[in-house]
């Protein structure tokens, strides 16, 4: 597992919080991912992995969209971090549902 995914799994370990992010997005406000200084710190700790993850998931389309809609460095970093978290949350919830379905099928 990557350092990025490990960090996200350690921070977001509450299934209800994952569902809130999935349903409402990171803009709803989640501790450690609210203020630019928090988001910049997280981004620079995981920059390469965030960039690779978003590119592998969305290709060049996301980069073009970000460039059109966000004009400051802080906005771009913020958007990339939130996009990475929201994407990971969708994947993580799917994984948890598969585990739950497997468990229930054994019962």
Buried (B, 14 or more C-beta within 10 A) or exposed (E): EEEBBEBBEEBBEEEEBBEBBBEEBBEEEBEEBBEBEBBBEBBEEBBEBBBBBBEEBBEEEBBEEBEEEBEEEBEBBBBBBBBBBBBBBBEBBEEEEEEEEEEEEEE
